């Protein structure tokens, strides 16, 4: 009897890792080609900014189907969207989290929320390579340096100009901080993530989520885009 008990315990221990791994072996929800394309678009527009194009996480959490990492104390941790499942993911997308993620139940439809819950349980599509040659070929010098103003042509206090991202419109608003009025609205890349002033205080650089970088010259009477380049797709 004791031998049988030992054998049963050993068998249970042997099966346990298989049972645990089976949770990760579950198939991802099937998507049609049309659903996959729609999911990619919604993810790019609504999710990639925080969770990353490859879903490895940035300001937001990792959204890969399965991930592993090692804690500072050496503990092995596992997680992933497959473990959470469609129902749990729908609730997170709908109502947000205490960690700062907003609710999307008033932005996306129930059908879109269900689609995204299933979409992120599938492996993330790999974006096409964008080579250095592609970047160089995308460069557009709209106004050569020799043709730009040699001095400031306006009376705006350039040390007090605010750059405001108009996210979905793919534009940037420059606001005069002294008068609190919009100085100029310019076309930029989609969902600008960053605007930076040049060391001279003359230029504003923007980088959109679509990889488009613009250079805006504030020495003109009105700010003017003088060059663009795409750093990714």
N, CA, C and O of each residue as an XYZ file, in Angstrom:
932
protein
N       0.830     -1.205      0.000
C       0.000      0.000      0.000
C       0.861      1.251      0.000
O       0.580      2.228     -0.695
N       1.944      1.192      0.819
C       2.817      2.353      0.889
C       3.506      2.597     -0.439
O       3.682      3.744     -0.849
N       3.905      1.503     -1.126
C       4.554      1.644     -2.428
C       3.611      2.264     -3.434
O       4.005      3.103     -4.244
N       2.323      1.827     -3.370
C       1.340      2.384     -4.290
C       1.152      3.872     -4.043
O       0.995      4.664     -4.972
N       1.173      4.239     -2.724
C       1.016      5.653     -2.381
C       2.175      6.476     -2.908
O       1.983      7.576     -3.425
N       3.392      5.932     -2.775
C       4.564      6.645     -3.275
C       4.514      6.764     -4.786
O       4.852      7.799     -5.360
N       4.079      5.666     -5.424
C       3.985      5.684     -6.885
C       2.967      6.724     -7.344
O       3.197      7.462     -8.302
N       1.819      6.767     -6.627
C       0.778      7.736     -6.982
C       1.269      9.160     -6.826
O       0.970     10.014     -7.660
N       2.028      9.428     -5.758
C       2.558     10.776     -5.539
C       3.545     11.157     -6.628
O       3.528     12.274     -7.146
N       4.418     10.194     -6.970
C       5.410     10.460     -8.014
C       4.738     10.725     -9.347
O       5.151     11.607    -10.100
N       3.683      9.942     -9.634
C       2.958     10.116    -10.891
C       2.295     11.485    -10.938
O       2.305     12.158    -11.969
N       1.716     11.891     -9.803
C       1.058     13.202     -9.749
C       2.060     14.322     -9.989
O       1.772     15.283    -10.704
N       3.247     14.191     -9.384
C       4.282     15.213     -9.574
C       4.760     15.246    -11.016
O       5.077     16.308    -11.552
N       4.810     14.072    -11.642
C       5.263     14.012    -13.033
C       4.251     14.653    -13.969
O       4.616     15.289    -14.957
N       2.958     14.476    -13.642
C       1.902     15.002    -14.503
C       1.714     16.498    -14.320
O       1.288     17.192    -15.244
N       2.037     17.007    -13.108
C       1.784     18.413    -12.793
C       2.380     19.383    -13.803
O       1.670     20.277    -14.263
N       3.681     19.247    -14.178
C       4.225     20.185    -15.177
C       3.489     20.128    -16.505
O       3.330     21.143    -17.183
N       3.031     18.903    -16.879
C       2.297     18.775    -18.134
C       0.964     19.494    -18.054
O       0.525     20.129    -19.013
N       0.324     19.386    -16.891
C      -0.963     20.061    -16.711
C      -0.788     21.567    -16.753
O      -1.599     22.286    -17.337
N       0.300     22.044    -16.115
C       0.554     23.484    -16.095
C       0.870     23.994    -17.489
O       0.406     25.062    -17.891
N       1.679     23.210    -18.239
C       2.067     23.667    -19.571
C       0.900     23.639    -20.541
O       0.891     24.370    -21.531
N      -0.105     22.778    -20.251
C      -1.236     22.695    -21.166
C      -2.015     23.992    -21.213
O      -2.674     24.299    -22.207
N      -1.934     24.769    -20.109
C      -2.630     26.063    -20.096
C      -2.060     26.983    -21.156
O      -2.769     27.819    -21.717
N      -0.754     26.820    -21.431
C      -0.110     27.675    -22.420
C      -0.225     27.081    -23.821
O       0.037     27.758    -24.816
N      -0.619     25.805    -23.891
C      -0.718     25.153    -25.195
C      -2.064     25.406    -25.861
O      -2.283     25.016    -27.008
N      -2.975     26.072    -25.123
C      -4.300     26.342    -25.683
C      -4.167     27.157    -26.964
O      -3.346     28.067    -27.069
N      -4.996     26.800    -27.924
C      -4.952     27.515    -29.197
C      -5.540     28.911    -29.044
O      -6.499     29.116    -28.300
N      -4.963     29.848    -29.745
C      -5.500     31.210    -29.762
C      -6.814     31.223    -30.532
O      -6.994     30.426    -31.452
N      -7.728     32.108    -30.176
C      -8.993     32.205    -30.919
C      -8.739     32.451    -32.399
O      -7.871     33.243    -32.765
N      -9.489     31.780    -33.233
C      -9.328     31.923    -34.675
C      -9.896     33.261    -35.151
O     -10.942     33.713    -34.685
N      -9.190     33.873    -36.076
C      -9.630     35.130    -36.682
C      -9.666     34.980    -38.193
O      -8.803     34.328    -38.781
N     -10.656     35.579    -38.811
C     -10.677     35.612    -40.273
C      -9.648     36.634    -40.746
O      -9.163     37.441    -39.953
N      -9.317     36.601    -42.020
C      -8.363     37.573    -42.570
C      -8.882     38.995    -42.379
O      -8.111     39.910    -42.091
N     -10.184     39.175    -42.538
C     -10.784     40.503    -42.363
C     -10.682     40.960    -40.909
O     -10.382     42.123    -40.641
N     -10.932     40.043    -39.972
C     -10.827     40.385    -38.547
C      -9.387     40.724    -38.181
O      -9.138     41.648    -37.408
N      -8.446     39.979    -38.735
C      -7.037     40.235    -38.447
C      -6.630     41.629    -38.899
O      -5.936     42.337    -38.169
N      -7.047     42.028    -40.083
C      -6.707     43.354    -40.595
C      -7.357     44.455    -39.761
O      -6.732     45.478    -39.478
N      -8.596     44.244    -39.373
C      -9.282     45.237    -38.546
C      -8.630     45.329    -37.171
O      -8.468     46.422    -36.626
N      -8.256     44.173    -36.609
C      -7.576     44.154    -35.321
C      -6.244     44.877    -35.371
O      -5.895     45.611    -34.446
N      -5.494     44.672    -36.456
C      -4.208     45.352    -36.624
C      -4.386     46.860    -36.631
O      -3.610     47.586    -36.009
N      -5.413     47.333    -37.340
C      -5.652     48.770    -37.436
C      -6.048     49.356    -36.086
O      -5.516     50.388    -35.676
N      -6.978     48.703    -35.394
C      -7.404     49.205    -34.084
C      -6.236     49.184    -33.108
O      -6.051     50.126    -32.338
N      -5.447     48.113    -33.138
C      -4.300     48.025    -32.227
C      -3.314     49.157    -32.500
O      -2.816     49.787    -31.567
N      -3.033     49.412    -33.770
C      -2.099     50.485    -34.127
C      -2.607     51.834    -33.639
O      -1.840     52.638    -33.109
N      -3.902     52.082    -33.818
C      -4.464     53.385    -33.482
C      -4.684     53.568    -31.986
O      -4.546     54.679    -31.473
N      -5.026     52.488    -31.277
C      -5.459     52.622    -29.888
C      -4.528     52.011    -28.846
O      -4.576     52.397    -27.678
N      -3.688     51.072    -29.246
C      -2.954     50.287    -28.250
C      -1.432     50.384    -28.348
O      -0.735     50.358    -27.334
N      -0.919     50.495    -29.583
C       0.530     50.390    -29.807
C       1.321     51.459    -29.073
O       2.468     51.224    -28.694
N       0.729     52.627    -28.867
C       1.451     53.714    -28.207
C       1.909     53.357    -26.810
O       2.972     53.803    -26.378
N       1.123     52.555    -26.087
C       1.472     52.176    -24.715
C       2.059     50.768    -24.615
O       2.944     50.515    -23.798
N       1.565     49.862    -25.444
C       1.970     48.457    -25.315
C       3.037     48.032    -26.319
O       3.559     46.922    -26.220
N       3.374     48.898    -27.290
C       4.402     48.576    -28.264
C       3.858     47.819    -29.461
O       2.896     47.059    -29.347
N       4.484     48.033    -30.610
C       4.033     47.387    -31.845
C       4.091     45.866    -31.726
O       3.204     45.170    -32.221
N       5.127     45.351    -31.075
C       5.284     43.903    -30.913
C       4.666     43.403    -29.612
O       4.811     42.232    -29.260
N       3.980     44.290    -28.900
C       3.241     43.969    -27.667
C       4.128     43.547    -26.508
O       3.660     42.877    -25.588
N       5.396     43.924    -26.537
C       6.296     43.561    -25.448
C       6.187     44.516    -24.264
O       6.837     44.318    -23.238
N       5.361     45.555    -24.410
C       5.150     46.484    -23.317
C       6.026     47.715    -23.421
O       7.146     47.651    -23.929
N       5.517     48.827    -22.943
C       6.272     50.088    -22.868
C       5.777     50.781    -21.605
O       6.122     50.363    -20.499
N       4.973     51.835    -21.749
C       4.313     52.379    -20.563
C       3.188     51.449    -20.123
O       2.796     51.454    -18.956
N       2.667     50.652    -21.053
C       1.653     49.643    -20.734
C       2.291     48.269    -20.605
O       3.478     48.097    -20.883
N       1.502     47.298    -20.183
C       2.026     45.960    -19.915
C       2.257     45.152    -21.195
O       1.767     45.490    -22.273
N       3.022     44.076    -21.030
C       3.249     43.115    -22.102
C       1.919     42.466    -22.488
O       1.167     42.020    -21.622
N       1.633     42.416    -23.794
C       0.390     41.811    -24.280
C       0.654     40.637    -25.214
O      -0.159     40.346    -26.092
N       1.781     39.963    -25.031
C       2.058     38.771    -25.829
C       1.176     37.617    -25.345
O       0.774     37.596    -24.181
N       0.873     36.659    -26.222
C       0.072     35.510    -25.797
C       0.689     34.779    -24.601
O      -0.027     34.309    -23.717
N       2.019     34.686    -24.581
C       2.713     34.033    -23.475
C       4.064     34.698    -23.272
O       4.814     34.896    -24.228
N       4.373     35.043    -22.027
C       5.672     35.640    -21.730
C       6.242     35.019    -20.457
O       5.503     34.519    -19.608
N       7.552     35.060    -20.344
C       8.240     34.619    -19.127
C       9.270     35.672    -18.756
O       9.839     36.328    -19.629
N       9.507     35.830    -17.474
C      10.554     36.739    -17.015
C      11.039     36.288    -15.646
O      10.374     35.510    -14.962
N      12.201     36.784    -15.258
C      12.798     36.427    -13.975
C      12.737     37.624    -13.037
O      13.217     38.706    -13.375
N      12.155     37.434    -11.871
C      12.054     38.493    -10.871
C      13.427     38.748    -10.257
O      14.317     37.906    -10.380
N      13.621     39.905     -9.590
C      14.915     40.215     -8.965
C      15.404     39.134     -7.999
O      16.610     38.946     -7.834
N      14.465     38.422     -7.361
C      14.871     37.370     -6.420
C      15.116     36.029     -7.095
O      15.364     35.024     -6.428
N      15.043     36.020     -8.437
C      15.298     34.800     -9.182
C      14.067     33.976     -9.505
O      14.163     32.966    -10.202
N      12.920     34.390     -9.010
C      11.684     33.656     -9.269
C      11.292     33.758    -10.740
O      11.324     34.838    -11.331
N      10.924     32.626    -11.316
C      10.474     32.602    -12.706
C       8.982     32.941    -12.760
O       8.168     32.317    -12.080
N       8.644     33.919    -13.564
C       7.261     34.357    -13.688
C       6.749     34.090    -15.098
O       7.494     34.205    -16.072
N       5.487     33.736    -15.196
C       4.849     33.500    -16.486
C       3.517     34.238    -16.550
O       2.868     34.461    -15.528
N       3.131     34.603    -17.731
C       1.843     35.262    -17.910
C       1.521     35.339    -19.387
O       2.204     34.727    -20.208
N       0.503     36.073    -19.726
C       0.153     36.234    -21.131
C      -1.338     36.378    -21.331
O      -2.136     36.075    -20.444
N      -1.696     36.843    -22.503
C      -3.105     37.067    -22.808
C      -3.880     35.756    -22.933
O      -5.080     35.719    -22.659
N      -3.205     34.682    -23.344
C      -3.883     33.386    -23.428
C      -4.347     32.918    -22.057
O      -5.421     32.330    -21.922
N      -3.537     33.180    -21.048
C      -3.894     32.785    -19.688
C      -5.102     33.575    -19.194
O      -5.950     33.039    -18.481
N      -5.177     34.847    -19.575
C      -6.297     35.687    -19.145
C      -7.602     35.269    -19.816
O      -8.653     35.247    -19.176
N      -7.536     34.942    -21.089
C      -8.726     34.498    -21.802
C      -9.596     35.638    -22.304
O      -9.455     36.785    -21.881
N     -10.489     35.300    -23.205
C     -11.299     36.315    -23.888
C     -12.191     37.100    -22.934
O     -12.241     38.328    -23.010
N     -12.895     36.413    -22.039
C     -13.848     37.092    -21.150
C     -13.150     38.103    -20.246
O     -13.617     39.231    -20.087
N     -12.033     37.694    -19.660
C     -11.285     38.599    -18.775
C     -10.721     39.777    -19.564
O     -10.764     40.914    -19.094
N     -10.203     39.519    -20.739
C      -9.638     40.587    -21.562
C     -10.714     41.583    -21.991
O     -10.457     42.785    -22.055
N     -11.907     41.092    -22.282
C     -13.008     41.986    -22.642
C     -13.303     42.962    -21.509
O     -13.555     44.142    -21.752
N     -13.273     42.473    -20.278
C     -13.547     43.334    -19.125
C     -12.451     44.381    -18.949
O     -12.733     45.543    -18.655
N     -11.205     43.964    -19.131
C     -10.089     44.907    -18.994
C     -10.184     45.997    -20.051
O     -10.030     47.180    -19.747
N     -10.438     45.596    -21.294
C     -10.547     46.573    -22.379
C     -11.747     47.487    -22.150
O     -11.665     48.691    -22.396
N     -12.839     46.937    -21.690
C     -14.061     47.721    -21.499
C     -13.933     48.727    -20.365
O     -14.312     49.889    -20.511
N     -13.392     48.270    -19.222
C     -13.443     49.099    -18.014
C     -12.101     49.672    -17.576
O     -12.046     50.452    -16.625
N     -11.014     49.298    -18.255
C      -9.712     49.822    -17.880
C      -9.155     49.131    -16.645
O      -9.698     48.129    -16.181
N      -8.054     49.683    -16.114
C      -7.411     49.105    -14.936
C      -7.042     50.194    -13.948
O      -6.989     51.377    -14.284
N      -6.785     49.760    -12.704
C      -6.358     50.711    -11.670
C      -4.954     51.230    -11.940
O      -4.519     52.206    -11.329
N      -4.241     50.572    -12.865
C      -2.883     51.000    -13.183
C      -2.808     52.181    -14.131
O      -1.720     52.691    -14.396
N      -3.940     52.624    -14.643
C      -3.938     53.816    -15.493
C      -4.507     53.623    -16.879
O      -4.695     54.600    -17.605
N      -4.790     52.373    -17.274
C      -5.385     52.160    -18.595
C      -6.821     52.668    -18.601
O      -7.597     52.378    -17.690
N      -7.165     53.424    -19.628
C      -8.514     53.991    -19.716
C      -9.517     52.930    -20.149
O      -9.145     51.889    -20.690
N     -10.790     53.207    -19.903
C     -11.855     52.321    -20.377
C     -12.156     52.618    -21.843
O     -12.120     53.767    -22.282
N     -12.450     51.562    -22.581
C     -12.751     51.715    -24.009
C     -14.204     51.386    -24.344
O     -14.559     51.287    -25.518
N     -15.049     51.215    -23.323
C     -16.436     50.855    -23.612
C     -17.223     52.001    -24.231
O     -18.304     51.786    -24.781
N     -16.690     53.217    -24.145
C     -17.346     54.349    -24.805
C     -16.586     54.811    -26.049
O     -16.902     55.846    -26.636
N     -15.579     54.025    -26.438
C     -14.773     54.344    -27.626
C     -14.939     53.262    -28.689
O     -15.127     53.557    -29.869
N     -14.866     52.008    -28.252
C     -15.027     50.870    -29.152
C     -16.400     50.236    -28.951
O     -16.972     50.315    -27.864
N     -16.920     49.614    -29.988
C     -18.182     48.884    -29.870
C     -17.933     47.556    -29.144
O     -16.786     47.139    -28.983
N     -19.007     46.900    -28.709
C     -18.867     45.599    -28.053
C     -18.214     44.588    -28.994
O     -17.414     43.753    -28.571
N     -18.566     44.679    -30.269
C     -17.983     43.767    -31.255
C     -16.485     44.024    -31.409
O     -15.702     43.082    -31.528
N     -16.086     45.294    -31.407
C     -14.661     45.633    -31.526
C     -13.894     45.212    -30.278
O     -12.753     44.760    -30.376
N     -14.506     45.355    -29.113
C     -13.857     44.929    -27.868
C     -13.646     43.418    -27.874
O     -12.582     42.935    -27.486
N     -14.656     42.676    -28.314
C     -14.520     41.225    -28.419
C     -13.433     40.854    -29.418
O     -12.652     39.933    -29.180
N     -13.385     41.569    -30.532
C     -12.359     41.319    -31.543
C     -10.969     41.542    -30.967
O     -10.074     40.724    -31.179
N     -10.775     42.645    -30.237
C      -9.451     42.949    -29.699
C      -9.050     41.958    -28.612
O      -7.872     41.625    -28.480
N     -10.025     41.483    -27.830
C      -9.732     40.474    -26.815
C      -9.218     39.195    -27.471
O      -8.334     38.531    -26.929
N      -9.762     38.848    -28.626
C      -9.307     37.659    -29.349
C      -8.015     37.935    -30.117
O      -7.133     37.081    -30.200
N      -7.921     39.134    -30.670
C      -6.760     39.497    -31.491
C      -5.465     39.420    -30.692
O      -4.470     38.881    -31.177
N      -5.467     39.957    -29.466
C      -4.214     40.000    -28.702
C      -3.849     38.649    -28.093
O      -2.804     38.528    -27.452
N      -4.686     37.638    -28.280
C      -4.299     36.278    -27.881
C      -3.559     35.561    -29.006
O      -3.018     34.472    -28.812
N      -3.541     36.174    -30.169
C      -2.774     35.651    -31.302
C      -1.392     36.299    -31.322
O      -1.198     37.377    -30.759
N      -0.449     35.649    -31.960
C       0.905     36.199    -32.061
C       0.874     37.532    -32.808
O       0.159     37.662    -33.801
N       1.636     38.518    -32.348
C       1.644     39.816    -33.038
C       2.269     39.710    -34.421
O       3.307     39.066    -34.571
N       1.667     40.324    -35.433
C       2.270     40.314    -36.772
C       3.571     41.105    -36.772
O       3.669     42.154    -36.135
N       4.550     40.607    -37.475
C       5.851     41.277    -37.539
C       5.783     42.391    -38.583
O       5.447     42.130    -39.739
N       6.096     43.629    -38.193
C       6.050     44.723    -39.174
C       7.128     44.549    -40.232
O       8.177     43.971    -39.950
N       6.892     45.034    -41.437
C       7.892     44.906    -42.498
C       9.156     45.683    -42.159
O       9.110     46.719    -41.495
N      10.275     45.165    -42.626
C      11.554     45.831    -42.368
C      11.593     47.176    -43.086
O      11.144     47.302    -44.225
N      12.133     48.167    -42.406
C      12.319     49.491    -42.997
C      13.809     49.794    -42.925
O      14.335     50.128    -41.863
N      14.477     49.675    -44.057
C      15.937     49.746    -44.091
C      16.448     51.183    -44.070
O      15.683     52.138    -44.203
N      17.755     51.309    -43.901
C      18.384     52.627    -43.948
C      18.170     53.262    -45.316
O      17.984     54.474    -45.421
N      18.198     52.441    -46.362
C      17.946     52.959    -47.709
C      16.525     53.512    -47.812
O      16.301     54.567    -48.406
N      15.562     52.785    -47.224
C      14.178     53.266    -47.227
C      14.083     54.628    -46.540
O      13.376     55.523    -47.004
N      14.802     54.767    -45.435
C      14.787     56.038    -44.702
C      15.361     57.168    -45.559
O      14.787     58.253    -45.652
N      16.500     56.886    -46.177
C      17.137     57.918    -47.006
C      16.248     58.297    -48.188
O      16.155     59.468    -48.559
N      15.599     57.293    -48.773
C      14.720     57.555    -49.920
C      13.487     58.364    -49.528
O      12.902     59.057    -50.360
N      13.096     58.273    -48.256
C      11.891     58.979    -47.810
C      12.151     60.454    -47.477
O      11.214     61.228    -47.281
N      13.422     60.827    -47.416
C      13.783     62.192    -47.005
C      13.285     63.215    -48.019
O      13.514     63.077    -49.221
N      12.604     64.235    -47.524
C      12.113     65.319    -48.375
C      12.600     66.653    -47.821
O      12.178     67.088    -46.749
N      13.484     67.286    -48.562
C      13.968     68.613    -48.183
C      13.046     69.634    -48.837
O      13.220     69.979    -50.006
N      12.086     70.106    -48.092
C      11.078     71.010    -48.646
C      11.618     72.415    -48.856
O      11.272     73.084    -49.830
N      12.472     72.858    -47.936
C      13.096     74.183    -48.062
C      14.574     74.047    -47.713
O      14.903     73.813    -46.550
N      15.475     74.187    -48.689
C      16.910     74.099    -48.403
C      17.333     75.143    -47.370
O      16.706     76.196    -47.253
N      18.383     74.854    -46.635
C      18.854     75.755    -45.578
C      19.153     77.144    -46.130
O      18.868     78.144    -45.472
N      19.727     77.215    -47.337
C      20.103     78.506    -47.916
C      18.892     79.387    -48.223
O      19.020     80.604    -48.355
N      17.715     78.764    -48.337
C      16.507     79.521    -48.665
C      15.672     79.875    -47.435
O      14.614     80.492    -47.559
N      16.136     79.493    -46.275
C      15.386     79.775    -45.051
C      15.768     81.151    -44.498
O      16.829     81.677    -44.832
N      14.918     81.734    -43.661
C      15.226     83.052    -43.095
C      16.546     83.041    -42.331
O      16.912     82.041    -41.713
N      17.238     84.145    -42.383
C      18.501     84.273    -41.644
C      18.282     84.901    -40.273
O      19.201     84.970    -39.457
N      17.053     85.360    -40.028
C      16.710     85.913    -38.717
C      15.222     85.666    -38.463
O      14.479     85.325    -39.383
N      14.799     85.835    -37.229
C      13.398     85.618    -36.881
C      12.523     86.659    -37.555
O      12.761     87.859    -37.419
N      11.502     86.198    -38.287
C      10.637     87.082    -39.065
C       9.313     87.387    -38.355
O       8.420     87.990    -38.951
N       9.181     86.984    -37.115
C       7.962     87.246    -36.345
C       8.343     87.791    -34.969
O       9.520     87.844    -34.614
N       7.348     88.188    -34.215
C       7.597     88.766    -32.891
C       7.158     87.836    -31.761
O       7.003     88.263    -30.617
N       6.965     86.583    -32.089
C       6.541     85.609    -31.084
C       7.708     85.262    -30.160
O       8.843     85.111    -30.612
N       7.423     85.140    -28.881
C       8.431     84.738    -27.906
C       8.666     83.235    -28.043
O       7.908     82.436    -27.493
N       9.701     82.851    -28.767
C       9.938     81.437    -29.071
C      10.274     80.614    -27.831
O      10.213     79.385    -27.860
N      10.629     81.296    -26.743
C      10.907     80.573    -25.504
C       9.621     80.199    -24.764
O       9.649     79.484    -23.762
N       8.503     80.694    -25.274
C       7.228     80.419    -24.608
C       6.182     79.935    -25.615
O       5.047     80.412    -25.638
N       6.598     78.976    -26.443
C       5.695     78.366    -27.420
C       5.407     76.930    -26.983
O       6.323     76.183    -26.638
N       4.139     76.553    -27.001
C       3.723     75.210    -26.615
C       3.393     74.384    -27.857
O       2.735     74.869    -28.777
N       3.851     73.148    -27.876
C       3.515     72.219    -28.958
C       2.479     71.232    -28.434
O       2.735     70.509    -27.471
N       1.311     71.204    -29.070
C       0.208     70.349    -28.623
C      -0.131     69.343    -29.722
O      -0.419     69.724    -30.857
N      -0.093     68.072    -29.377
C      -0.395     67.011    -30.339
C      -1.894     66.893    -30.578
O      -2.666     66.727    -29.634
N      -2.310     66.980    -31.852
C      -3.692     66.697    -32.243
C      -3.683     65.271    -32.779
O      -3.578     65.046    -33.984
N      -3.792     64.326    -31.877
C      -3.457     62.925    -32.106
C      -4.091     62.308    -33.345
O      -3.391     61.962    -34.296
N      -5.411     62.171    -33.337
C      -6.078     61.454    -34.423
C      -6.044     62.210    -35.739
O      -6.165     61.610    -36.807
N      -5.882     63.525    -35.666
C      -5.843     64.338    -36.888
C      -4.479     64.284    -37.557
O      -4.346     64.672    -38.717
N      -3.454     63.804    -36.835
C      -2.110     63.776    -37.403
C      -1.554     65.171    -37.599
O      -0.924     65.465    -38.615
N      -1.792     66.028    -36.616
C      -1.339     67.417    -36.717
C      -0.718     67.870    -35.403
O      -0.839     67.206    -34.374
N      -0.046     69.026    -35.466
C       0.567     69.636    -34.291
C       0.141     71.092    -34.225
O       0.227     71.816    -35.218
N      -0.318     71.522    -33.059
C      -0.687     72.925    -32.862
C       0.413     73.619    -32.077
O       0.805     73.154    -31.007
N       0.911     74.727    -32.604
C       1.871     75.557    -31.887
C       1.108     76.729    -31.289
O       0.433     77.471    -32.003
N       1.217     76.891    -29.981
C       0.450     77.902    -29.256
C       1.389     78.951    -28.675
O       2.389     78.620    -28.039
N       1.060     80.210    -28.897
C       1.809     81.333    -28.333
C       1.498     81.401    -26.839
O       0.374     81.708    -26.442
N       2.497     81.115    -26.024
C       2.288     81.092    -24.583
C       2.036     82.452    -23.973
O       1.480     82.541    -22.879
N       2.432     83.516    -24.657
C       2.193     84.870    -24.140
C       0.748     85.308    -24.357
O       0.144     85.931    -23.484
N       0.197     84.980    -25.526
C      -1.166     85.415    -25.863
C      -2.200     84.306    -25.673
O      -3.404     84.562    -25.680
N      -1.715     83.062    -25.502
C      -2.591     81.888    -25.357
C      -3.415     81.627    -26.616
O      -4.493     81.037    -26.546
N      -2.915     82.060    -27.747
C      -3.605     81.849    -29.015
C      -2.843     80.836    -29.872
O      -1.618     80.733    -29.805
N      -3.610     80.088    -30.684
C      -2.972     79.145    -31.605
C      -2.213     79.931    -32.666
O      -2.782     80.777    -33.355
N      -0.942     79.644    -32.787
C      -0.110     80.335    -33.767
C      -0.257     79.671    -35.132
O      -0.483     80.346    -36.136
N      -0.126     78.328    -35.165
C      -0.220     77.607    -36.434
C      -0.503     76.128    -36.155
O      -0.001     75.561    -35.185
N      -1.306     75.523    -37.011
C      -1.540     74.077    -36.973
C      -0.886     73.470    -38.208
O      -1.152     73.894    -39.332
N      -0.027     72.472    -37.991
C       0.747     71.883    -39.087
C       0.499     70.383    -39.188
O       0.212     69.721    -38.191
N       0.614     69.854    -40.410
C       0.528     68.413    -40.630
C       1.794     67.745    -40.104
O       2.902     68.250    -40.288
N       1.611     66.601    -39.448
C       2.745     65.833    -38.922
C       2.480     64.355    -39.174
O       1.573     64.005    -39.929
N       3.262     63.491    -38.549
C       2.979     62.069    -38.588
C       1.769     61.755    -37.728
O       1.287     62.608    -36.982
N       1.274     60.513    -37.836
C       0.100     60.115    -37.064
C       0.450     59.957    -35.587
O       1.485     59.386    -35.246
N      -0.416     60.465    -34.715
C      -0.281     60.295    -33.257
C       1.133     60.633    -32.795
O       1.858     59.770    -32.302
N       1.513     61.891    -32.960
C       2.854     62.340    -32.568
C       3.144     61.943    -31.120
O       2.368     62.247    -30.214
N       4.259     61.268    -30.919
C       4.635     60.816    -29.584
C       5.546     61.811    -28.888
O       5.603     61.859    -27.660
N       6.250     62.595    -29.667
C       7.219     63.482    -29.044
C       7.445     64.717    -29.905
O       7.523     64.631    -31.131
N       7.548     65.856    -29.251
C       7.925     67.118    -29.901
C       9.114     67.665    -29.123
O       9.080     67.738    -27.895
N      10.149     68.043    -29.831
C      11.345     68.534    -29.153
C      11.861     69.796    -29.835
O      11.823     69.924    -31.059
N      12.337     70.714    -29.020
C      12.906     71.961    -29.512
C      14.388     71.759    -29.803
O      15.078     71.064    -29.058
N      14.876     72.360    -30.876
C      16.303     72.279    -31.190
C      17.096     73.095    -30.174
O      16.535     73.938    -29.473
N      18.394     72.843    -30.098
C      19.250     73.558    -29.145
C      19.226     75.063    -29.388
O      19.369     75.852    -28.454
N      19.043     75.456    -30.646
C      19.018     76.882    -30.985
C      17.694     77.542    -30.624
O      17.600     78.768    -30.567
N      16.668     76.724    -30.379
C      15.348     77.270    -30.094
C      14.569     77.649    -31.338
O      13.485     78.224    -31.247
N      15.118     77.329    -32.502
C      14.492     77.719    -33.770
C      13.557     76.642    -34.315
O      12.479     76.956    -34.820
N      13.959     75.386    -34.218
C      13.221     74.296    -34.855
C      12.448     73.451    -33.839
O      12.851     73.308    -32.685
N      11.330     72.898    -34.306
C      10.578     71.900    -33.541
C      10.637     70.587    -34.318
O      10.291     70.542    -35.498
N      11.075     69.525    -33.654
C      11.124     68.196    -34.260
C       9.956     67.367    -33.722
O       9.699     67.370    -32.518
N       9.259     66.671    -34.591
C       8.181     65.776    -34.152
C       8.417     64.379    -34.709
O       8.979     64.220    -35.792
N       7.984     63.369    -33.962
C       8.053     61.981    -34.423
C       6.687     61.342    -34.199
O       6.196     61.294    -33.071
N       6.071     60.850    -35.281
C       4.766     60.206    -35.188
C       4.886     58.711    -34.995
O       5.948     58.126    -35.209
N       3.786     58.095    -34.588
C       3.768     56.645    -34.400
C       4.027     55.917    -35.710
O       4.493     54.778    -35.703
N       3.731     56.561    -36.832
C       3.968     55.952    -38.143
C       5.401     56.142    -38.622
O       5.737     55.781    -39.750
N       6.254     56.714    -37.755
C       7.664     56.872    -38.090
C       8.010     58.159    -38.812
O       9.186     58.425    -39.059
N       7.011     58.970    -39.158
C       7.285     60.208    -39.885
C       7.835     61.269    -38.935
O       7.220     61.591    -37.918
N       9.002     61.804    -39.282
C       9.637     62.867    -38.511
C       9.578     64.159    -39.310
O       9.884     64.173    -40.503
N       9.185     65.244    -38.653
C       9.112     66.536    -39.336
C       9.989     67.552    -38.623
O      10.206     67.469    -37.414
N      10.486     68.507    -39.387
C      11.258     69.620    -38.834
C      10.512     70.906    -39.163
O      10.293     71.225    -40.331
N      10.127     71.637    -38.129
C       9.342     72.860    -38.287
C      10.202     74.064    -37.922
O      10.775     74.126    -36.835
N      10.282     75.012    -38.842
C      11.088     76.220    -38.653
C      10.195     77.345    -38.123
O       9.225     77.730    -38.776
N      10.525     77.868    -36.939
C       9.715     78.921    -36.323
C      10.242     80.323    -36.601
O       9.750     81.291    -36.021
N      11.247     80.449    -37.487
C      11.750     81.782    -37.839
C      10.874     82.469    -38.883
O      10.942     83.687    -39.044
N      10.051     81.694    -39.595
C       9.147     82.289    -40.579
C       8.078     83.119    -39.870
O       7.899     83.022    -38.656
N       7.374     83.935    -40.653
C       6.266     84.700    -40.081
C       5.254     83.750    -39.443
O       4.684     84.042    -38.392
N       5.041     82.604    -40.102
C       4.270     81.505    -39.531
C       5.123     80.245    -39.616
O       5.821     80.048    -40.611
N       5.085     79.381    -38.591
C       5.903     78.164    -38.606
C       5.701     77.367    -39.893
O       4.583     77.222    -40.387
N       6.814     76.854    -40.422
C       6.793     76.160    -41.710
C       7.574     74.855    -41.619
O       8.681     74.830    -41.081
N       7.004     73.772    -42.143
C       7.724     72.498    -42.202
C       8.757     72.575    -43.316
O       8.418     72.838    -44.470
N      10.021     72.345    -42.968
C      11.094     72.509    -43.952
C      11.706     71.181    -44.402
O      12.413     71.141    -45.409
N      11.446     70.102    -43.674
C      11.983     68.796    -44.079
C      11.225     67.689    -43.354
O      10.736     67.875    -42.240
N      11.140     66.531    -44.012
C      10.535     65.349    -43.386
C      11.364     64.117    -43.730
O      12.062     64.090    -44.743
N      11.281     63.109    -42.886
C      11.918     61.824    -43.156
C      11.133     60.758    -42.394
O      10.635     61.009    -41.297
N      11.027     59.576    -42.982
C      10.311     58.489    -42.312
C      11.331     57.505    -41.750
O      12.199     57.018    -42.473
N      11.219     57.219    -40.457
C      12.183     56.361    -39.778
C      11.678     54.935    -39.583
O      12.388     54.095    -39.030
N      10.466     54.662    -40.029
C       9.898     53.326    -39.905
C       8.541     53.298    -40.576
O       8.056     54.316    -41.071
N       7.933     52.125    -40.589
C       6.634     52.004    -41.240
C       5.581     51.554    -40.248
O       4.416     51.395    -40.613
